[in-house]
Amino acid sequence: MMNGKICMVTGANKGLGKEIALGLARQHATVILVCRNPKLGQEAVQEIQQQSGNSSVKLLVADLASQQSIRQLAELFNKEYERLDVLVNNAGGIYAERQKSEDGIELTLAVNYYGTFMLNLLLLKPLLASGAGRIVNTSSMVMSKQMNWPVFHGEALLGGMQMYGQSKLAVTLHTYAMARKLQGMGVAVNAVHPGFVYTDNSLHSFPSFIQPIVRMLSGLITKPEAGAQTALYLAASSEAAGVSGKYWINKKITSSVPVSHDEALQDSLWQYSEEVTGTQGMLEAALAHNHSPKV
């Protein structure tokens, strides 16, 4: 089914993203890995090529915490490809210490949410050109139950897991909003909870005194190979074709927190995110460029 399809996976040099990229490569897709570290990214490309027998695995280097880097990534992609069939927004993290991106945004929000928001808009034209594009956004069942606007306005800081929860609520709100705005346009947008995936990155998000306990309990936590399955299902399966605006766990549509369905909140966050990322009008421009709505 994926023969000839063009797919992009962010945060793909290890863990969950690498497993998703490998799964798509095994289905004979052209797979573009987006990684921050060129060396680790190239090593992942070579490993996936060897394990899948698919030479059509490429690397684009970008830092999803940097708005300039995201714009350069989209520009490079759009120069080389006319369409994009699948975009899996996997890049993300939990940060034990509060840090700011080069754009002055708290790092958790910059990578987990604004990076996803920007890339979805900057690559919307090639996704529409696919005629059956698919966007898979990585959310989490630990998303916050309420929106904390002071956090997004930079007026308050929370602990690492709380910031993560806010970022994943924002991803879910964005998923529902984008699916609604693209209804009938031939691009499906879904959010996925991959499970509590154990990776080196997730281990280091915990304070050092807790890390040995987490390591001992790692057998109870989802491995990346298993965590990748729902994202792969949404990216590649015929069963998921045309299904949009849903939140998935274990290949099943699941309820997300009530506030995530608040359309007024979705639209307020969308408008604010456009201002933060300088993407005003991009949705409308992409839709105008597309010309031909699809049912």
C-alpha positions in Angstrom: 0.0 0.0 0.0 2.9 2.4 0.8 4.8 1.8 -2.4 5.6 5.2 -3.9 4.3 7.1 -0.9 6.4 9.9 0.6 6.5 10.0 4.4 8.2 12.2 6.9 8.9 11.3 10.5 10.3 13.8 13.0 12.5 12.9 15.9 13.4 9.7 14.0 17.0 8.9 14.9 16.0 6.8 17.9 13.2 5.3 20.0 9.6 5.7 18.8 10.3 7.8 15.8 13.0 5.4 14.5 10.6 2.4 14.8 7.8 4.3 13.0 10.3 5.2 10.2 11.5 1.6 10.0 7.9 0.3 9.8 7.1 2.7 6.9 10.4 1.7 5.1 9.5 -2.0 5.4 6.3 -1.1 3.5 8.4 0.3 0.7 7.6 4.0 1.3 10.1 6.8 0.7 10.9 7.8 4.2 12.4 11.1 5.3 13.9 11.2 8.8 13.9 14.6 10.4 16.6 14.7 13.1 18.5 17.4 15.0 21.8 15.6 15.1 23.3 15.0 11.6 25.6 12.1 12.8 22.9 10.2 14.7 20.4 10.9 11.9 22.7 9.5 9.2 23.4 6.4 11.4 19.7 5.9 11.7 19.2 6.2 8.0 21.8 3.5 7.4 20.4 1.2 10.0 16.8 1.5 8.6 18.1 1.0 5.1 19.8 -2.2 6.1 17.0 -3.6 8.3 14.3 -2.8 5.7 16.1 -3.4 2.5 14.8 -0.1 1.3 17.3 2.4 0.0 14.7 5.2 -0.3 15.4 6.5 3.3 16.6 10.1 3.5 17.7 12.5 6.1 16.8 16.2 6.7 18.4 17.9 9.6 16.3 20.3 11.6 15.8 21.5 15.2 12.1 21.5 16.0 12.7 23.9 18.8 13.8 26.6 16.3 11.2 28.3 14.1 13.9 29.3 11.6 15.1 25.7 11.4 11.5 24.5 10.8 11.0 27.0 8.0 14.3 25.9 6.4 13.2 22.3 6.7 9.9 23.0 4.9 11.7 25.0 2.2 14.1 22.2 1.6 11.3 19.6 1.4 9.2 21.7 -0.9 12.1 22.3 -3.3 12.6 18.5 -3.7 9.1 17.1 -3.5 5.7 18.1 -4.9 3.7 16.1 -2.5 3.7 14.6 1.0 1.5 11.6 1.8 2.3 11.1 5.5 3.6 13.4 8.2 4.3 11.9 11.6 5.0 14.5 14.2 6.9 12.5 16.7 9.6 14.9 17.9 9.2 15.8 21.5 10.4 15.5 25.0 10.0 16.0 28.8 12.6 18.4 30.3 13.5 18.1 33.9 14.8 21.7 33.9 13.0 24.8 32.5 14.7 26.1 29.4 13.8 28.5 26.6 14.2 28.1 22.9 16.1 30.6 20.7 12.7 32.1 20.1 12.1 32.7 23.8 9.5 30.0 24.2 9.6 27.4 27.0 11.3 24.4 25.4 8.6 21.8 26.1 6.0 23.9 24.3 8.4 24.9 21.5 9.2 21.3 20.6 6.1 19.3 21.5 3.5 21.8 20.4 4.7 24.8 18.3 7.0 22.6 16.2 4.0 20.4 15.3 1.8 23.4 14.6 4.3 25.1 12.4 5.3 22.0 10.4 1.7 21.0 9.8 1.0 24.5 8.2 4.3 24.8 6.4 3.8 21.4 4.7 0.1 21.7 4.2 0.4 22.4 0.4 2.2 19.1 -0.4 -0.1 17.2 2.0 -3.1 18.6 0.1 -1.4 17.7 -3.2 -1.3 14.1 -2.1 -5.1 13.9 -2.4 -5.1 11.5 0.6 -2.6 13.0 3.0 -2.3 11.9 6.6 -1.0 13.8 9.6 -0.3 11.9 12.8 0.3 14.1 15.9 1.8 12.6 19.0 -0.3 13.3 22.0 -0.5 11.6 25.4 -3.1 10.4 27.9 -1.3 12.5 30.5 -2.5 15.7 28.7 -3.7 18.3 31.1 -7.4 18.5 32.0 -7.5 22.3 31.8 -5.7 24.9 29.6 -3.2 27.1 31.5 -3.0 30.2 29.4 -0.4 32.0 31.6 2.0 29.1 30.7 1.5 29.8 27.0 1.8 33.5 27.5 5.2 33.0 29.3 3.8 34.3 32.6 4.0 31.1 34.5 6.2 28.0 34.7 5.2 24.5 35.8 7.1 21.3 36.6 8.4 19.1 33.8 5.4 16.7 33.7 2.9 19.5 34.0 4.5 21.4 31.1 4.4 18.2 29.1 0.7 17.8 29.9 0.0 21.3 28.7 1.9 20.7 25.5 0.0 17.5 24.8 -3.4 19.1 25.5 -2.4 21.8 23.0 -1.5 19.1 20.4 -4.9 17.5 20.9 -6.7 20.8 20.6 -4.7 21.6 17.4 -5.5 18.1 16.0 -9.2 18.6 16.4 -9.1 22.1 15.0 -7.1 21.2 12.0 -9.3 18.2 11.2 -12.3 20.5 11.3 -10.7 23.2 9.1 -9.6 20.6 6.6 -12.9 18.6 6.4 -13.5 17.4 2.9 -10.1 18.5 1.7 -8.4 15.1 1.5 -6.1 15.4 4.5 -6.8 13.3 7.6 -5.5 14.6 10.9 -5.3 12.4 14.0 -3.7 12.3 17.4 -2.1 9.2 19.0 -1.1 8.2 22.5 1.8 5.7 21.9 1.8 4.4 25.4 4.4 5.2 28.1 7.4 4.5 25.9 10.7 3.7 27.6 13.7 5.3 25.9 16.9 6.9 27.1 15.3 10.3 26.5 12.4 9.5 28.7 14.7 8.1 31.4 16.7 11.4 31.6 13.6 13.4 32.0 13.3 12.1 35.5 15.4 13.5 38.4 18.6 11.5 38.9 17.5 10.0 42.2 14.4 8.5 40.5 16.1 7.1 37.4 17.2 3.8 39.0 13.6 3.0 40.0 12.3 3.9 36.5 15.0 1.7 35.0 13.9 -1.2 37.2 10.3 -0.7 36.2 11.1 -0.4 32.5 9.8 -3.9 31.8 6.3 -2.6 32.6 6.6 0.3 30.2 5.9 0.1 26.5 8.9 -0.6 24.2 9.3 1.6 21.1 8.5 -1.2 18.8 5.1 -1.6 20.4 4.5 2.1 20.9 5.0 2.7 17.1 2.1 0.4 16.1 -0.8 2.9 16.4 1.1 5.6 14.6 1.9 3.1 11.8 -1.7 2.1 11.7 -2.8 5.7 11.2 -0.1 6.4 8.7 -0.4 3.3 6.5 -3.5 1.1 7.0 -6.4 1.1 4.6 -8.7 0.8 7.7 -7.7 4.3 8.8 -8.1 5.9 5.4 -10.4 9.0 5.6 -10.7 8.9 9.4 -9.9 12.3 10.8 -10.2 14.3 14.0 -9.8 11.4 16.4 -7.7 10.5 19.3 -6.3 6.9 19.2 -4.8 4.4 21.7 -3.9 0.9 20.7 -5.4 1.3 17.2 -8.8 2.3 18.7 -10.6 5.7 18.8 -10.7 6.8 22.4 -12.1 9.8 24.3 -9.7 12.6 25.2 -10.3 15.1 28.1 -13.5 17.1 27.8 -11.8 20.5 27.4 -10.0 19.3 24.3 -13.3 19.3 22.4 -14.0 23.0 23.2 -14.1 24.5 19.7 -13.9 28.0 21.0 -10.7 27.1 22.9 -9.3 25.3 19.8 -9.8 28.4 17.7 -8.4 30.7 20.3 -5.3 28.5 20.6 -5.0 28.4 16.8 -5.1 32.1 16.5 -2.6 32.6 19.3 -0.3 30.0 17.8 -0.3 31.7 14.4 0.8 34.9 16.1 3.6 33.1 18.0 4.9 31.3 15.0 4.2 33.9 12.3 2.0 31.6 10.3 -1.0 33.8 9.8 -2.8 33.1 6.6 -0.9 30.0 5.7 -3.9 27.7 6.1 -6.0 29.9 3.8 -3.2 30.2 1.3 -2.7 26.4 1.1 -6.5 25.8 0.7 -6.7 28.5 -2.0 -3.7 26.9 -3.8 -5.4 23.4 -3.7 -8.5 24.5 -5.6 -10.2 21.1 -5.6 -11.9 20.0 -2.4 -12.3 16.3 -2.0 -15.0 14.4 -0.2 
